[in-house]
Amino acid sequence: MTKKKIVVSEFDASEFLKDEYDIAEYLSAVLEENDPALLAAAIGDIAKAKGMSRLAKETGMSRTSLYKSLSGNGNPELGTVMNVMRHFGVKLTASVVRK
């Protein structure tokens, strides 16, 4: 019996984020996890989908700073998150947590 080799490519969320609705759904799912590192990484995915260079130019931030703060290891300031989100065409909202 010959075993077939399965080739798996790495998942890249940025390939699936085509518009503001995709972005909003993605962020909503990530926010449900209540994980700041995951949120930073997700915002980085969106930035990649939108174009990091363009985002840097539009926000007045450096590409290096954006890459660093929007990685899974980054810790972006709230102002950075809000500024970037505005450029994505989405906003964060609050809702009551049911215990």
N, C-alpha and C positions, 0 to 999 in steps of 0.2 A: 504494500500500500504506500503510495507516494503522498507525502504531505504537501499541501499547497501553502505557499507563503502568502500571508495576508499583509498588504501594505496599507497602513493607516496614516493619513496626513493629519497634521495638527489643526484643531478647530480654530478658526479665526472669526470671532463674532463680527468684526468690522465689515466682513464681506456681505452680511445680511442686513445691515442698517442703512436702508435706502432713503427713508424720509423721517419726518418728525414723529409720525405714528409708530414706526418701528423703534425709534429711539425711546419714546415715552414708555412703550410696552417693556422694552429691555430694562430700562431704569426702574420701572415699577417692580419687576421680578427681582432685580438685584436688591432694591431697598427692603424687600420682604425678608431678606437674609440678615439684615441688621449687622452687616460686616463692613466697617469703614475701608479696609484694604480692598475688598471686593468692589465697593462703590468707586474707589479711586481707579481701579483697573478697568471697570466698565466705562467710566468717563474717558479713560485713555483709549479704549476700543472705539468709542464714538468719535473721539478726536481724530483717530487714525482714519476712520471711515470718511470723515468730512475733509480731511487734509490738514495735517499738523502744521505745515508751513502757512497755509491760509489762516488757520485759527490763530497762530502766533501773531501774524500781521494784524488781524482784526481785533485781537484783544490787547495788543501792545506788550505781550509777554514774549520772552525768548523761547525758541523751540526747545532748547536744552532744559529750561525751567519747566516747561510743560511736560516733556518726556519724563523728567525726574519726579515731578509731583503727581503725575497721572499714571504712575506704574502701580503694580500691586504692592510695592514696598514704599511708595510715596505717602506723604501725609499732607495733602493740599490744604491750604487755608480755606475757610468758608467763603471768603471773598473771591478766591480763585474759582471755586466750584460754581458759585452763583454767576460769575462773569462768563465762564465757559458754557454753562447751561443756557444762558440767555442767547448765546451765539448758536446753540444747537436748536433753538426755537422751542425749548421746553422749560418748565419751571417745577420746582419741588413744591409739594403741597403736604399739608398735615391732615391726619385723620385720627380718630379715637382708637386706641388699642384696646381690644377686648381681652380681659384676663380670664 
